[in-house]
């Protein structure tokens, strides 16, 4: 299986959304860039901010759509076209209600599970054949509370756990970039 050439962090732009649960995907790519001393720059033709990092000896594009979550697909598909990257070579990092904080899971293909950034991307691509990094944010317990939950900031303990999930995912990223997804999944999914 082809490795990863593009990592997209899903989230909402703007300081008022920084560090919200819904921005777990932004947090992942921000952490990656930060650790390599890279900065994101606005790329208006891609409707987002981009940076480049080295992972496992490969140069990887990072993308943060500036379109708001429910229109993420516009930025994702523009970047895939512009850089001539197949969807199978993309990893979309996003918040996941169905996983507890502190948990991160890799997955390939499938539906959107109610995640609007995935929903828009799948709609524009016509399929879901790309990699996902699901970063657990937990569930508020009732569907009526989901919107305020995802748009809210996690408490101190959950904040730490989400950070740990990001770290765990970054640790196995070289395997995924090299195309060894089975080993990356095995390590990520069994370390908790």
N, C-alpha and C positions, 0 to 999 in steps of 0.2 A: 504494500500500500504506500502511496506517495506520502511524503512528509508534509510538514506545515510550512507555508511561506507567508501567511498573513494571519495575524491574531487581532480580532476585533473585540474590544471591550464594549459591552452594551450599557447604556446609562442615559441620563438626562443632563444636558449641558447647564452651566450656570452655577454660581456659588451657593444658591439656595438648595441645590440638589446634591452638593458635595457630601460625601459620607452617608448618604441615605442607603437603606437596604437595597433599593432598586439599582443603585450605582455600584454594586459589587463587581460588575464586569469592568467598569472604569478603574476601580481600585486595583484590579489584577494587572491591567496594562500599565497603569501609573507606577505601580511597584516595580514592574519589570524595567521600565524606562529609567526610573529613579536609581535603581541599583547599578545601572550602567552609565549613569551620569548623562543620560539623553533627555532632551526636552521635546515636547510636542509642539508642532507648528501648524497653523491653520492652512489647509489645502482646500480652497473654495470649490475647485472642480470635483472634489470627492465628497463635498458636503460634510467635512469633518476635520479632525486634527490627526496628524500622522507623526510617527517617529520610527527610527530604525534601531534594532538591537541585534547583537550577535548571540545566537543560542546554538550550542553544539557545532560551532564552526560555521554556521549558516547565518546569512543576513536575513532577518525577518522584519517585515513591515508590521507596525502596530497602527491601529486605527481606532479613533473614538468618534463615532458619528455625532455631528452637531445638530441633528435633525429632530431630537426628542425621540424617546424610545419607540413610540408606535409608528415612526417613519424610518427606522434604522435601515431597512432594506434598501432604501434609495442610496444611502452612503455605501453600504456593503457591496451592492451590485456595481456601483460606479467604480469602486476600488478594484474589484475583481476584473472588470473589463479593462481598466486603465493599465493595471500591472500584468494583464494576461495571466491571471491565476485561476485555476480551476476551483470550483466550490469545495471539492474534496481536499484541497490543500489549505482550506481556511478553518480556523478555530474561533468560534464565537463564545466568549466568556460572558455569563449572565447570572443573575440572581435566581435562586430556585426555592420556591415556597415549600416544596415537598421534601426538602432535605434540612436536617437540623443544622444550626450554626456550628461551624467547626468541621463540616463535611464538604468535600469537593468530589465530584464525579465526572469522568470523561465519558462521552457517548458519541456515537456516529449515527446520523440519520434519525428519522422519527418525526413526530409531530411537534407542535409548539407548546403543548401543555399549558396554554393560557398566557404564555409569556409574549407580550406584544411585539417586542423587538424580533423575536424568532418568527412570530406570525407574519409580520410584514416581509421579512427576508424570504421566507418560504413562498409566500404569495408571489413575490417578484421573480424568484428563481424558477418557480413552478415545481420545486421539489425541496426536500430537506436533507439532501446528501452533502452535509458538511459536518465537521466536528463541533461538539459543544463541550464547554467546561461549565458544569453546573455548580454554582457556589451557594451552599445552603444558607438561607436566612431564616428558616423556620416559618411556621404558619400561625397566624393570630388566633386560630381556633374556629373562626366563623367567616364565611365568605363575604359577609357584609362589611367586615373590618379589613379586608385585604388591601384596598386602595390606600387607606391611611397608614397601614402597616408598612407596605413597600415604600411609600413616599416618606416614611418617618425614619429617624435616626435610631440605630440599635442602642440598647443600653450598654453599659460598660463591659459586662461579661460577654455579651454577644459580639460586641465590637472586637474584643480580643480573639474570640473564636473564629470570626470571619477572617481576621488577619492571619490566623494559623492555617485556615483552609487555603488562603492565597499562597502562603509560604509552601504548604505541602504540594500544591499544584505546580508552583515554580520549580520545585525540586525534581519533579518527574518530567518537566517540559522538554529537556534535551532528548529523552526517549521518544516523545511524540513527534518532535521536530525531525528526528531521524527516521520516522515512519514505524517505529516499534511501539504501536499503540497497545498491543496486548500486555507488554511488560509495563508500560506506563500505567495502564489501568490496574493491573495486578498490584503494583506498589501503592498507588494512590488509594485504591479501594480496600486494601487490607491493613493500612497503617493505623486505622482507628478501630 
